[in-house]
Amino acid sequence: KVITPMHHLLDNKQKAQYEYLWEDYLLAKKAAGKRVREEQKDLVELILLRQFIAQQAIPYTIEMVENAIEMGRKVIVFTSFTDELNAIADHFGKAAVRHNGPMTNAAKQKSVDAFQTNDKIKVFVGNIKSAGVGITLTEGTVVVFNSFDWVTGNNEQAEDRAFRIGQKNDVNVYYQLFDDTISTRMWETLKQKQQIINTILGVENLNKEDET
């Protein structure tokens, strides 16, 4: 399993939109006559920023998926939000299946089976929490995180839907990141969390600086 972060840049217009998201949110709430408690600010802002970045990542993800399909590979795309999931799945139409919370268990299983057995289905688009555990997607050899989760284990579990018993090929995993945004801050935080977990489990040793 090879994990690769893909780094992108927001253009000037996107940067301006990104920076003013919170102000826009406050104005909308004020117009609706609702107060936003200060302690809610960070959480709401992070969600808004993550949703915005997820939308900006969609064209990059679509391009990567199309290139992989041209190479004869099936692709798994993971998302955090419904809008991005639907946008990507809609783009690929009948060549894609989706898997998210509102679907029935039968519909979810139908999507898994179609991806695993139907050569015409090239793309599996799933919500990280809905499709990240308990299913096998070994027909996929490329995994693209259009967005990802704050919890390291949730992302790893999602990666391993393809990288599990029955997988005979290498699995390439890609994370979409935009420099100087919430996505790169999340990525660095997740790496730090993983280092702590690895240390606790004895995978790697604390260096002298860490010990002091």
Secondary structure, 3 states (H helix, E strand, C coil): CEEEEEEECCCHHHHHHHHCHHHHHHHHHHHCCCCCCHHHHHHHHHHHHHHHHHHHHHHHHHHHHHHHHHCCCEEEEEECCHHHHHHHHHHHHHHEEEECCCCCHHHHHHHHHHHHHCCCCCEEEEEHHHHCCCCCCCCEEEEEECCCCCCHHHHHHHHCCCCCCCCCCCCEEEEEEECCCHHHHHHHHHHHHHHHHHHHCCCCCCCHHHHC
